[in-house]
Structure formats: structure tokens, C-alpha cells
């Protein structure tokens, strides 16, 4: 984020407005290096205030910023223009970034919404979209009650008629022939003496006498068991156990001898950046800063800032007249050598060192 001065026509604060506004993207923050300097709206920047820089929203607009990674919120006021990086949508002051817990990461995915009130600081509620009125349906008359039908008790089921148990057949009774019709002229003869009257079923006509049953045929006795002499049974053949077959042992080829790789010496595509100034001894306890570049065009300063940020460094801006300086503040003496190699790999040929005040 860069602070732009000298634009008087857009310095006046505008009313926040009440219409809903929502935007999602990446937020960054800028801190104490711009304290005491005028912003694009004319206000003096203070990193301890809850303010923000936005590319298009009117100055004085009150916004609620929500960190999508931890759902923390802060309410800020727009008083500056920025950021000038296409991948970011808003720049926050250090105080606002601290509430969202994004000081360490530098950037965070956020939701930007217009605030429902003007109280700045942690928390806040966005403007809600008013729900459309839903027409109420006319009350309907209740449906008519169904007619009452008298309940007629069902008749009790009739008890089943008793079934007589079946009669066991007579074991000694002879089989009677089917009844045959007889001529009506002769009188019915007397019943046979061999069949009792109680055992003969009633017949419509007379039944002729039946002959006595024949005697059962004698049952032949089973043949006597024939014994086979012991000498006629051949002896069983002796059981020979199978000889186990041992498979041949597999032939294994000797393992190839692998030589350990030779140690690789780290190679750098570019030489380290040349440090201009007095390089402190490694045991020094003071803090130093490296000025990587000074630019008149703001976009060049932003590009250098992003390049250092992508390498894991923590760059900052310094304004000096018409120049925008990109520096690495708060460095220890023992880290300067490795940092000079890192920025050299990024294409920076030299860096100016000075002690932190």
C-alpha cells in the first residue's frame, strides 16, 4: 500500500451510505512506516487507528472486514487509496490487521461488507438485505365435518359344527363287495353267518353271501448265512508312504552394489547482492536494515516488495521525497550474509546497509 498526496478534489470525507456492498478477495496491511504522513483523503495516517485503503469506495465509507480463516471481524473507515496490486482488494492499518490476526502472514482472505453502524474497532455487523414482504393468504373456511354414521356391531361368527372323529377300521372284517342291485321279486336272504350284522353297513338291497377268505400263504424262512473261509479272502496290500519331493533351492543373483551419491554442493544461479556500507561482525547484538531499492514509479516499488515477500522475507516501504524505498528492517548481523545471497538470487545486485535507530 502506498500513500498518495496532493489530490485535493477527493479529500473530502463522504457519507458511508446504507445500501449493501459485498466483496471477497485478499487483504494486506501497512504499518508504522507511514505514521504522520497524509493519506489520499487528506487525513494524517496513524497505524493505531482502524482505517483502510480501497481502490474505488468513497472516503468515509464504514466497512466490516471478516477474516475467512478464523471468522474474526473489525470495523474500519476508508481514508486512503490502494492497494496497487491486482491480486488484492483492500489494505488495512496495523491495528485492524492485529484484530484479524494477520500480522504474521501479511495477507489473508477476507469478506468486505458495508457496516450497519459507524462504531470502529473489533466486531461489527454488515448491512443486511431487507427481506421482501410475503403476501398473506386469505383465511379459508374450515372444511365441513364428515357425517356421523352409527356403528352397527358385526354379528358374532357362528361356532363351527363339531366334526365326528373317524372310526377305526375293523382289523378282522373281510372286504365286502360293492353293493349290487337285486331283482325286487325274491325276498332278501338272511345275512351271512361269517359277517356280523353290526359290522356290515346298511345297503338299499340284499347283499349275497360272500365266501370265507383264503388262508394266508406261509412265509418262507430267510436263507441261512453263508460263511466264507478265511483262506479265500486275499490279504490287503501293504501301504507304502510316498517319497517327499524336495524342490531345488532358488538361485538368487547377488544384489547390485549401489554407490552412495556424492554430496551436492548448493549452486546459485546468481551471485549474492553486494552489501554497500560497513558489514557488522556476526556477534553484534544490534539490529540493521538493508535498502534493496529506491523507485520513483510506485509500481516498481510494489513489484520489488512482492518479490521479496514471495521469498519469505518481511519487506517494508519508506518514503523519501519523490522516492519509494523498499527495505528489509530488523535484521541481525548473523543473518545478513544469507539474506544477501537470497536477494541476489531474486535479481537484486546490491543493497545498502545501515544500523537501526
LUMTI-587489 format. One record per residue (C-alpha): residue number from 1; residue in three letters; x, y, z. Coordinates in nm, 4 decimals. Example, Ala and Ser with C-alpha at 12.3 -4.5 7.8 and 13.67 -1.06 7.14 Angstrom:
! residues 2
@k 1 r Ala xx 1.2300 yy -0.4500 zz 0.7800
@k 2 r Ser xx 1.3670 yy -0.1060 zz 0.7140
! end
This chain:
! residues 357
@k 1 r Unk xx 0.0000 yy 0.0000 zz 0.0000
@k 2 r Unk xx 0.1296 yy 0.3465 zz -0.0967
@k 3 r Unk xx 0.0087 yy 0.6821 zz 0.0328
@k 4 r Unk xx -0.0682 yy 0.9340 zz -0.2429
@k 5 r Unk xx -0.0687 yy 1.3088 zz -0.1661
@k 6 r Unk xx -0.1642 yy 1.6278 zz -0.3446
@k 7 r Unk xx -0.5116 yy 1.5347 zz -0.4659
@k 8 r Unk xx -0.7377 yy 1.7964 zz -0.3140
@k 9 r Unk xx -1.0511 yy 1.7203 zz -0.5120
@k 10 r Unk xx -1.1111 yy 1.3829 zz -0.3457
@k 11 r Unk xx -1.0002 yy 1.4601 zz 0.0101
@k 12 r Unk xx -1.3427 yy 1.5420 zz 0.1483
@k 13 r Unk xx -1.4993 yy 1.2567 zz 0.3506
@k 14 r Unk xx -1.8225 yy 1.1193 zz 0.2083
@k 15 r Unk xx -2.1196 yy 0.9671 zz 0.3854
@k 16 r Unk xx -2.0998 yy 0.5886 zz 0.4398
@k 17 r Unk xx -2.4290 yy 0.5065 zz 0.2654
@k 18 r Unk xx -2.6755 yy 0.2372 zz 0.3620
@k 19 r Unk xx -2.7010 yy 0.0175 zz 0.0526
@k 20 r Unk xx -2.5470 yy -0.3330 zz 0.0865
@k 21 r Unk xx -2.1961 yy -0.3936 zz -0.0505
@k 22 r Unk xx -2.0009 yy -0.7221 zz -0.0539
@k 23 r Unk xx -1.6579 yy -0.8135 zz -0.1961
@k 24 r Unk xx -1.4267 yy -1.1118 zz -0.1418
@k 25 r Unk xx -1.0511 yy -1.1277 zz -0.2018
@k 26 r Unk xx -0.7049 yy -1.0873 zz -0.0449
@k 27 r Unk xx -0.6297 yy -0.8162 zz 0.2118
@k 28 r Unk xx -0.2871 yy -0.6852 zz 0.3154
@k 29 r Unk xx -0.1763 yy -0.4288 zz 0.5753
@k 30 r Unk xx 0.0647 yy -0.1357 zz 0.6106
@k 31 r Unk xx 0.2108 yy -0.0116 zz 0.9338
@k 32 r Unk xx 0.4240 yy 0.2387 zz 1.1189
@k 33 r Unk xx 0.6475 yy 0.3444 zz 0.8289
@k 34 r Unk xx 0.3633 yy 0.5765 zz 0.7092
@k 35 r Unk xx 0.2692 yy 0.7216 zz 1.0508
@k 36 r Unk xx 0.2334 yy 1.1031 zz 1.0468
@k 37 r Unk xx 0.2035 yy 1.1264 zz 0.6663
@k 38 r Unk xx -0.1107 yy 1.2436 zz 0.4823
@k 39 r Unk xx -0.3353 yy 0.9877 zz 0.3153
@k 40 r Unk xx -0.5178 yy 1.0320 zz -0.0172
@k 41 r Unk xx -0.8203 yy 1.1733 zz 0.1714
@k 42 r Unk xx -0.6070 yy 1.4362 zz 0.3483
@k 43 r Unk xx -0.6195 yy 1.2680 zz 0.6895
@k 44 r Unk xx -0.2921 yy 1.2004 zz 0.8703
@k 45 r Unk xx -0.2180 yy 0.8284 zz 0.8771
@k 46 r Unk xx -0.1958 yy 0.6560 zz 1.2158
@k 47 r Unk xx -0.1305 yy 0.2806 zz 1.2182
@k 48 r Unk xx -0.3099 yy 0.2565 zz 1.5555
@k 49 r Unk xx -0.6431 yy 0.3736 zz 1.4074
@k 50 r Unk xx -0.8957 yy 0.1395 zz 1.2437
@k 51 r Unk xx -0.8653 yy 0.2610 zz 0.8837
@k 52 r Unk xx -0.8263 yy 0.1092 zz 0.5382
@k 53 r Unk xx -0.7331 yy 0.1900 zz 0.1788
@k 54 r Unk xx -0.9712 yy 0.0862 zz -0.1040
@k 55 r Unk xx -0.9357 yy 0.1473 zz -0.4810
@k 56 r Unk xx -1.2866 yy 0.2854 zz -0.5506
@k 57 r Unk xx -1.5125 yy 0.3230 zz -0.2422
@k 58 r Unk xx -1.5790 yy 0.6831 zz -0.1269
@k 59 r Unk xx -1.3723 yy 0.8203 zz 0.1596
@k 60 r Unk xx -1.5555 yy 0.7875 zz 0.4894
@k 61 r Unk xx -1.7232 yy 0.4596 zz 0.3949
@k 62 r Unk xx -1.7539 yy 0.2328 zz 0.7008
@k 63 r Unk xx -1.6769 yy -0.1342 zz 0.6290
@k 64 r Unk xx -1.6843 yy -0.4634 zz 0.8192
@k 65 r Unk xx -1.3858 yy -0.6867 zz 0.7326
@k 66 r Unk xx -1.4159 yy -1.0612 zz 0.8119
@k 67 r Unk xx -1.1135 yy -1.2952 zz 0.8075
@k 68 r Unk xx -1.2418 yy -1.6114 zz 0.6319
@k 69 r Unk xx -0.9759 yy -1.8259 zz 0.8031
@k 70 r Unk xx -1.0828 yy -1.7532 zz 1.1648
@k 71 r Unk xx -1.4166 yy -1.5559 zz 1.1331
@k 72 r Unk xx -1.2712 yy -1.2544 zz 1.3214
@k 73 r Unk xx -1.4213 yy -0.9143 zz 1.2340
@k 74 r Unk xx -1.3146 yy -0.5497 zz 1.2516
@k 75 r Unk xx -1.4942 yy -0.2273 zz 1.1511
@k 76 r Unk xx -1.2795 yy 0.0296 zz 0.9639
@k 77 r Unk xx -1.3157 yy 0.3595 zz 0.7766
@k 78 r Unk xx -1.1883 yy 0.4159 zz 0.4210
@k 79 r Unk xx -0.9476 yy 0.7151 zz 0.4163
@k 80 r Unk xx -0.6866 yy 0.6194 zz 0.1541
@k 81 r Unk xx -0.6465 yy 0.4737 zz -0.1961
@k 82 r Unk xx -0.4912 yy 0.1323 zz -0.2662
@k 83 r Unk xx -0.3738 yy -0.1356 zz -0.2826
@k 84 r Unk xx -0.1918 yy -0.1124 zz -0.6164
@k 85 r Unk xx -0.1543 yy -0.4907 zz -0.6568
@k 86 r Unk xx -0.4136 yy -0.6514 zz -0.8829
@k 87 r Unk xx -0.4473 yy -0.9604 zz -0.6613
@k 88 r Unk xx -0.5544 yy -0.7586 zz -0.3512
@k 89 r Unk xx -0.8766 yy -0.5725 zz -0.2788
@k 90 r Unk xx -0.8030 yy -0.3731 zz 0.0409
@k 91 r Unk xx -0.5147 yy -0.2514 zz 0.2626
@k 92 r Unk xx -0.5722 yy -0.2371 zz 0.6402
@k 93 r Unk xx -0.3974 yy -0.0436 zz 0.9140
@k 94 r Unk xx -0.1800 yy -0.2342 zz 1.1605
@k 95 r Unk xx -0.4469 yy -0.2051 zz 1.4336
@k 96 r Unk xx -0.7139 yy -0.3582 zz 1.2071
@k 97 r Unk xx -0.4787 yy -0.6338 zz 1.0888
@k 98 r Unk xx -0.3983 yy -0.7165 zz 1.4519
@k 99 r Unk xx -0.7697 yy -0.7752 zz 1.5263
@k 100 r Unk xx -0.7939 yy -1.0118 zz 1.2283
@k 101 r Unk xx -0.4744 yy -1.1946 zz 1.3424
@k 102 r Unk xx -0.2933 yy -1.1444 zz 1.0093
@k 103 r Unk xx 0.0192 yy -0.9555 zz 1.1200
@k 104 r Unk xx 0.2397 yy -1.2635 zz 1.0805
@k 105 r Unk xx 0.1062 yy -1.3810 zz 0.7444
@k 106 r Unk xx 0.0911 yy -1.0301 zz 0.5927
@k 107 r Unk xx -0.2155 yy -1.1198 zz 0.3845
@k 108 r Unk xx -0.5421 yy -1.3073 zz 0.4431
@k 109 r Unk xx -0.8613 yy -1.3969 zz 0.2508
@k 110 r Unk xx -1.1388 yy -1.1622 zz 0.3663
@k 111 r Unk xx -1.5001 yy -1.0584 zz 0.3075
@k 112 r Unk xx -1.5561 yy -0.6800 zz 0.2729
@k 113 r Unk xx -1.9100 yy -0.5566 zz 0.3550
@k 114 r Unk xx -2.0670 yy -0.2194 zz 0.4261
@k 115 r Unk xx -2.1169 yy -0.1731 zz 0.8032
@k 116 r Unk xx -2.4576 yy -0.1282 zz 0.9627
@k 117 r Unk xx -2.3207 yy 0.1308 zz 1.2116
@k 118 r Unk xx -2.0238 yy 0.3696 zz 1.2444
@k 119 r Unk xx -1.8563 yy 0.2220 zz 1.5539
@k 120 r Unk xx -1.4962 yy 0.1400 zz 1.4593
@k 121 r Unk xx -1.2921 yy -0.1407 zz 1.6124
@k 122 r Unk xx -1.3241 yy -0.5145 zz 1.6754
@k 123 r Unk xx -1.6507 yy -0.6779 zz 1.5699
@k 124 r Unk xx -1.9331 yy -0.5119 zz 1.3795
@k 125 r Unk xx -2.2310 yy -0.6173 zz 1.1710
@k 126 r Unk xx -2.2769 yy -0.5695 zz 0.7925
@k 127 r Unk xx -2.5812 yy -0.4139 zz 0.6289
@k 128 r Unk xx -2.8422 yy -0.6824 zz 0.5816
@k 129 r Unk xx -3.0603 yy -0.7082 zz 0.2714
@k 130 r Unk xx -3.4213 yy -0.6417 zz 0.3676
@k 131 r Unk xx -3.6407 yy -0.9436 zz 0.3100
@k 132 r Unk xx -3.9258 yy -0.8929 zz 0.0593
@k 133 r Unk xx -4.2738 yy -0.8794 zz 0.2098
@k 134 r Unk xx -4.4612 yy -1.2020 zz 0.1594
@k 135 r Unk xx -4.8393 yy -1.1545 zz 0.0929
@k 136 r Unk xx -5.0554 yy -1.3287 zz 0.3451
@k 137 r Unk xx -5.3087 yy -1.5717 zz 0.2039
@k 138 r Unk xx -5.6773 yy -1.5086 zz 0.2849
@k 139 r Unk xx -5.8055 yy -1.7308 zz 0.5635
@k 140 r Unk xx -6.0007 yy -2.0254 zz 0.4336
@k 141 r Unk xx -6.3168 yy -2.1662 zz 0.5868
@k 142 r Unk xx -6.2658 yy -2.4936 zz 0.7661
@k 143 r Unk xx -6.3882 yy -2.7988 zz 0.5719
@k 144 r Unk xx -6.7303 yy -2.9390 zz 0.6745
@k 145 r Unk xx -6.7262 yy -3.2129 zz 0.9320
@k 146 r Unk xx -6.7953 yy -3.5597 zz 0.7942
@k 147 r Unk xx -7.1457 yy -3.7055 zz 0.8678
@k 148 r Unk xx -7.1754 yy -3.9214 zz 1.1736
@k 149 r Unk xx -7.2520 yy -4.2808 zz 1.0821
@k 150 r Unk xx -7.3914 yy -4.5102 zz 1.3521
@k 151 r Unk xx -7.1707 yy -4.8034 zz 1.4134
@k 152 r Unk xx -7.3595 yy -5.1359 zz 1.3800
@k 153 r Unk xx -7.1860 yy -5.4160 zz 1.5679
@k 154 r Unk xx -7.0881 yy -5.7022 zz 1.3404
@k 155 r Unk xx -7.2630 yy -6.0350 zz 1.4105
@k 156 r Unk xx -7.0607 yy -6.2852 zz 1.6084
@k 157 r Unk xx -6.9252 yy -6.5652 zz 1.3920
@k 158 r Unk xx -7.1189 yy -6.8924 zz 1.4231
@k 159 r Unk xx -6.9478 yy -7.1716 zz 1.6078
@k 160 r Unk xx -6.8210 yy -7.4414 zz 1.3700
@k 161 r Unk xx -7.0179 yy -7.7644 zz 1.3666
@k 162 r Unk xx -6.8483 yy -8.0478 zz 1.5530
@k 163 r Unk xx -6.6753 yy -8.2963 zz 1.3267
@k 164 r Unk xx -6.7236 yy -8.6604 zz 1.4358
@k 165 r Unk xx -6.3982 yy -8.8446 zz 1.4888
@k 166 r Unk xx -6.3156 yy -9.1010 zz 1.2199
@k 167 r Unk xx -6.3911 yy -9.4626 zz 1.3059
@k 168 r Unk xx -6.1055 yy -9.7055 zz 1.3120
@k 169 r Unk xx -6.1439 yy -9.9854 zz 1.0521
@k 170 r Unk xx -6.2057 yy -10.3336 zz 1.1784
@k 171 r Unk xx -5.8904 yy -10.5375 zz 1.1559
@k 172 r Unk xx -6.0549 yy -10.8771 zz 1.1127
@k 173 r Unk xx -6.3535 yy -10.7683 zz 0.8986
@k 174 r Unk xx -6.3373 yy -10.9060 zz 0.5435
@k 175 r Unk xx -6.3632 yy -10.6787 zz 0.2474
@k 176 r Unk xx -6.7260 yy -10.6526 zz 0.1322
@k 177 r Unk xx -6.8019 yy -10.6296 zz -0.2336
@k 178 r Unk xx -6.9684 yy -10.3217 zz -0.3720
@k 179 r Unk xx -7.3499 yy -10.3399 zz -0.3322
@k 180 r Unk xx -7.5252 yy -10.4712 zz -0.6427
@k 181 r Unk xx -7.8915 yy -10.4082 zz -0.7217
@k 182 r Unk xx -8.1050 yy -10.7240 zz -0.6953
@k 183 r Unk xx -8.4412 yy -10.8131 zz -0.8516
@k 184 r Unk xx -8.7279 yy -10.6883 zz -0.6492
@k 185 r Unk xx -8.9317 yy -11.0145 zz -0.6722
@k 186 r Unk xx -8.7447 yy -11.2572 zz -0.4414
@k 187 r Unk xx -8.7290 yy -11.1734 zz -0.0702
@k 188 r Unk xx -8.3931 yy -11.0699 zz 0.0779
@k 189 r Unk xx -8.1926 yy -11.3658 zz 0.2053
@k 190 r Unk xx -8.0583 yy -11.3885 zz 0.5580
@k 191 r Unk xx -7.7186 yy -11.2259 zz 0.6340
@k 192 r Unk xx -7.4059 yy -11.4353 zz 0.6077
@k 193 r Unk xx -7.3057 yy -11.6050 zz 0.9353
@k 194 r Unk xx -6.9409 yy -11.5099 zz 0.8787
@k 195 r Unk xx -7.0090 yy -11.1315 zz 0.8824
@k 196 r Unk xx -7.1725 yy -10.9856 zz 1.1977
@k 197 r Unk xx -7.4706 yy -10.7601 zz 1.1374
@k 198 r Unk xx -7.3113 yy -10.4748 zz 1.3309
@k 199 r Unk xx -7.0044 yy -10.4737 zz 1.1017
@k 200 r Unk xx -7.1929 yy -10.4642 zz 0.7712
@k 201 r Unk xx -7.3017 yy -10.1200 zz 0.6511
@k 202 r Unk xx -7.6678 yy -10.0854 zz 0.5597
@k 203 r Unk xx -7.7436 yy -10.1426 zz 0.1926
@k 204 r Unk xx -8.0509 yy -10.0492 zz -0.0052
@k 205 r Unk xx -8.0774 yy -10.4008 zz -0.1442
@k 206 r Unk xx -7.9842 yy -10.7500 zz -0.0261
@k 207 r Unk xx -7.6174 yy -10.8487 zz -0.0382
@k 208 r Unk xx -7.5357 yy -11.2081 zz -0.1429
@k 209 r Unk xx -7.3272 yy -11.4180 zz 0.0926
@k 210 r Unk xx -6.9532 yy -11.3886 zz 0.0460
@k 211 r Unk xx -6.7159 yy -11.6866 zz 0.0597
@k 212 r Unk xx -6.4764 yy -11.7145 zz 0.3519
@k 213 r Unk xx -6.1338 yy -11.5551 zz 0.2964
@k 214 r Unk xx -5.8500 yy -11.7821 zz 0.1916
@k 215 r Unk xx -5.5823 yy -11.8711 zz 0.4421
@k 216 r Unk xx -5.2636 yy -11.6569 zz 0.4174
@k 217 r Unk xx -4.9708 yy -11.8154 zz 0.2327
@k 218 r Unk xx -4.6866 yy -11.9352 zz 0.4537
@k 219 r Unk xx -4.3870 yy -11.7025 zz 0.4745
@k 220 r Unk xx -4.0603 yy -11.8583 zz 0.3583
@k 221 r Unk xx -3.7775 yy -11.8503 zz 0.6087
@k 222 r Unk xx -3.4692 yy -11.6431 zz 0.5137
@k 223 r Unk xx -3.1749 yy -11.8405 zz 0.3747
@k 224 r Unk xx -2.9010 yy -11.9306 zz 0.6163
@k 225 r Unk xx -2.5900 yy -11.7051 zz 0.6161
@k 226 r Unk xx -2.3079 yy -11.8484 zz 0.4083
@k 227 r Unk xx -1.9711 yy -11.8188 zz 0.5735
@k 228 r Unk xx -1.6624 yy -11.7554 zz 0.3571
@k 229 r Unk xx -1.3490 yy -11.9381 zz 0.4649
@k 230 r Unk xx -1.0693 yy -11.7088 zz 0.5874
@k 231 r Unk xx -0.8278 yy -11.8501 zz 0.3307
@k 232 r Unk xx -1.0403 yy -11.7245 zz 0.0384
@k 233 r Unk xx -1.0016 yy -11.3514 zz 0.1386
@k 234 r Unk xx -0.6853 yy -11.2067 zz -0.0233
@k 235 r Unk xx -0.4597 yy -11.0187 zz 0.2169
@k 236 r Unk xx -0.4500 yy -10.6410 zz 0.1874
@k 237 r Unk xx -0.1510 yy -10.4922 zz 0.0039
@k 238 r Unk xx 0.0980 yy -10.3083 zz 0.2281
@k 239 r Unk xx 0.0727 yy -9.9227 zz 0.2175
@k 240 r Unk xx 0.3964 yy -9.7619 zz 0.1007
@k 241 r Unk xx 0.4297 yy -9.3957 zz 0.2107
@k 242 r Unk xx 0.5066 yy -9.1525 zz -0.0750
@k 243 r Unk xx 0.8586 yy -9.0206 zz -0.1021
@k 244 r Unk xx 0.8546 yy -8.6406 zz -0.0480
@k 245 r Unk xx 0.9853 yy -8.4375 zz -0.3404
@k 246 r Unk xx 1.2154 yy -8.1549 zz -0.2306
@k 247 r Unk xx 1.2165 yy -7.8658 zz -0.4817
@k 248 r Unk xx 1.5557 yy -7.7246 zz -0.5715
@k 249 r Unk xx 1.6618 yy -7.4123 zz -0.3854
@k 250 r Unk xx 1.6073 yy -7.0930 zz -0.5877
@k 251 r Unk xx 1.9169 yy -6.9331 zz -0.7302
@k 252 r Unk xx 1.9378 yy -6.5693 zz -0.6221
@k 253 r Unk xx 2.1531 yy -6.3254 zz -0.8061
@k 254 r Unk xx 2.3873 yy -6.1129 zz -0.5960
@k 255 r Unk xx 2.2472 yy -5.7724 zz -0.5108
@k 256 r Unk xx 2.3978 yy -5.4894 zz -0.7141
@k 257 r Unk xx 2.6354 yy -5.2643 zz -0.5297
@k 258 r Unk xx 2.4915 yy -4.9130 zz -0.5128
@k 259 r Unk xx 2.7375 yy -4.6380 zz -0.4571
@k 260 r Unk xx 2.6220 yy -4.3551 zz -0.2307
@k 261 r Unk xx 2.5601 yy -4.0297 zz -0.4158
@k 262 r Unk xx 2.8294 yy -3.7727 zz -0.3961
@k 263 r Unk xx 2.7449 yy -3.4724 zz -0.1766
@k 264 r Unk xx 2.5805 yy -3.1971 zz -0.3782
@k 265 r Unk xx 2.7178 yy -2.8523 zz -0.3269
@k 266 r Unk xx 2.4362 yy -2.5966 zz -0.3456
@k 267 r Unk xx 2.4762 yy -2.3912 zz -0.6594
@k 268 r Unk xx 2.3345 yy -2.0434 zz -0.7018
@k 269 r Unk xx 2.2333 yy -1.9108 zz -1.0389
@k 270 r Unk xx 2.3285 yy -1.5565 zz -0.9400
@k 271 r Unk xx 2.5960 yy -1.4126 zz -0.7091
@k 272 r Unk xx 2.4914 yy -1.2625 zz -0.3747
@k 273 r Unk xx 2.3934 yy -0.8974 zz -0.3628
@k 274 r Unk xx 2.6842 yy -0.6624 zz -0.2863
@k 275 r Unk xx 2.6433 yy -0.5024 zz 0.0552
@k 276 r Unk xx 2.7355 yy -0.1335 zz 0.0490
@k 277 r Unk xx 2.8442 yy 0.0041 zz 0.3823
@k 278 r Unk xx 3.0121 yy -0.1375 zz 0.6893
@k 279 r Unk xx 2.9188 yy -0.5018 zz 0.7437
@k 280 r Unk xx 2.8908 yy -0.5650 zz 1.1222
@k 281 r Unk xx 3.0580 yy -0.8636 zz 1.2872
@k 282 r Unk xx 2.8435 yy -1.1753 zz 1.3227
@k 283 r Unk xx 2.8377 yy -1.1459 zz 1.7022
@k 284 r Unk xx 2.6880 yy -0.7943 zz 1.7062
@k 285 r Unk xx 2.3638 yy -0.7619 zz 1.9061
@k 286 r Unk xx 2.2376 yy -0.4525 zz 1.7204
@k 287 r Unk xx 1.9681 yy -0.4538 zz 1.4525
@k 288 r Unk xx 2.0256 yy -0.3435 zz 1.0929
@k 289 r Unk xx 1.8235 yy -0.2820 zz 0.7785
@k 290 r Unk xx 1.9018 yy -0.3350 zz 0.4103
@k 291 r Unk xx 1.7726 yy -0.0925 zz 0.1460
@k 292 r Unk xx 1.7113 yy -0.3128 zz -0.1597
@k 293 r Unk xx 1.5934 yy -0.0383 zz -0.3967
@k 294 r Unk xx 1.4563 yy 0.3155 zz -0.4336
@k 295 r Unk xx 1.1959 yy 0.3865 zz -0.7052
@k 296 r Unk xx 1.0117 yy 0.6880 zz -0.8444
@k 297 r Unk xx 0.7424 yy 0.4764 zz -1.0125
@k 298 r Unk xx 0.5181 yy 0.3255 zz -0.7406
@k 299 r Unk xx 0.4508 yy 0.0101 zz -0.9426
@k 300 r Unk xx 0.8228 yy -0.0759 zz -0.9496
@k 301 r Unk xx 0.8346 yy -0.0446 zz -0.5710
@k 302 r Unk xx 0.5298 yy -0.2733 zz -0.5403
@k 303 r Unk xx 0.6903 yy -0.5336 zz -0.7690
@k 304 r Unk xx 1.0096 yy -0.5364 zz -0.5613
@k 305 r Unk xx 0.8055 yy -0.5600 zz -0.2409
@k 306 r Unk xx 0.6098 yy -0.8621 zz -0.3713
@k 307 r Unk xx 0.9248 yy -1.0358 zz -0.4963
@k 308 r Unk xx 1.0871 yy -1.0122 zz -0.1519
@k 309 r Unk xx 0.7636 yy -1.1191 zz 0.0183
@k 310 r Unk xx 0.7381 yy -1.4302 zz -0.2012
@k 311 r Unk xx 1.0902 yy -1.5353 zz -0.0903
@k 312 r Unk xx 0.9814 yy -1.5445 zz 0.2753
@k 313 r Unk xx 1.1275 yy -1.2066 zz 0.3706
@k 314 r Unk xx 0.9460 yy -0.9217 zz 0.5502
@k 315 r Unk xx 0.9926 yy -0.6050 zz 0.3420
@k 316 r Unk xx 0.8598 yy -0.2559 zz 0.4147
@k 317 r Unk xx 0.8209 yy 0.0805 zz 0.2385
@k 318 r Unk xx 0.9966 yy 0.4111 zz 0.3199
@k 319 r Unk xx 0.9044 yy 0.7419 zz 0.1581
@k 320 r Unk xx 1.1879 yy 0.9880 zz 0.0896
@k 321 r Unk xx 1.0864 yy 1.2845 zz -0.1255
@k 322 r Unk xx 0.9817 yy 1.1505 zz -0.4643
@k 323 r Unk xx 1.1325 yy 0.8071 zz -0.3986
@k 324 r Unk xx 0.9730 yy 0.4943 zz -0.2574
@k 325 r Unk xx 1.2336 yy 0.2845 zz -0.0806
@k 326 r Unk xx 1.1917 yy -0.0924 zz -0.0321
@k 327 r Unk xx 1.3817 yy -0.2074 zz 0.2778
@k 328 r Unk xx 1.4291 yy -0.5177 zz 0.4945
@k 329 r Unk xx 1.4136 yy -0.3885 zz 0.8554
@k 330 r Unk xx 1.5058 yy -0.5527 zz 1.1876
@k 331 r Unk xx 1.7889 yy -0.7808 zz 1.0653
@k 332 r Unk xx 2.0506 yy -0.9380 zz 1.2917
@k 333 r Unk xx 2.4168 yy -0.9238 zz 1.1937
@k 334 r Unk xx 2.4495 yy -1.3034 zz 1.1682
@k 335 r Unk xx 2.1687 yy -1.3200 zz 0.9069
@k 336 r Unk xx 2.2969 yy -1.0537 zz 0.6669
@k 337 r Unk xx 2.5233 yy -1.2909 zz 0.4698
@k 338 r Unk xx 2.2446 yy -1.5450 zz 0.3929
@k 339 r Unk xx 1.9935 yy -1.2662 zz 0.3141
@k 340 r Unk xx 2.2375 yy -1.1084 zz 0.0673
@k 341 r Unk xx 2.2508 yy -1.4432 zz -0.1173
@k 342 r Unk xx 1.8682 yy -1.4684 zz -0.1172
@k 343 r Unk xx 1.8124 yy -1.1218 zz -0.2617
@k 344 r Unk xx 2.0950 yy -1.1846 zz -0.5090
@k 345 r Unk xx 1.9051 yy -1.4891 zz -0.6384
@k 346 r Unk xx 1.5999 yy -1.2628 zz -0.6813
@k 347 r Unk xx 1.7983 yy -1.0349 zz -0.9176
@k 348 r Unk xx 1.8968 yy -0.7531 zz -0.6784
@k 349 r Unk xx 2.2650 yy -0.6721 zz -0.7382
@k 350 r Unk xx 2.3338 yy -0.4548 zz -0.4330
@k 351 r Unk xx 2.1851 yy -0.3416 zz -0.1036
@k 352 r Unk xx 2.2661 yy -0.0505 zz 0.1270
@k 353 r Unk xx 2.3135 yy -0.1388 zz 0.4975
@k 354 r Unk xx 2.2595 yy 0.0927 zz 0.7923
@k 355 r Unk xx 2.2051 yy 0.0495 zz 1.1643
@k 356 r Unk xx 1.8513 yy 0.0705 zz 1.3039
@k 357 r Unk xx 1.7830 yy 0.3811 zz 1.5107
! end
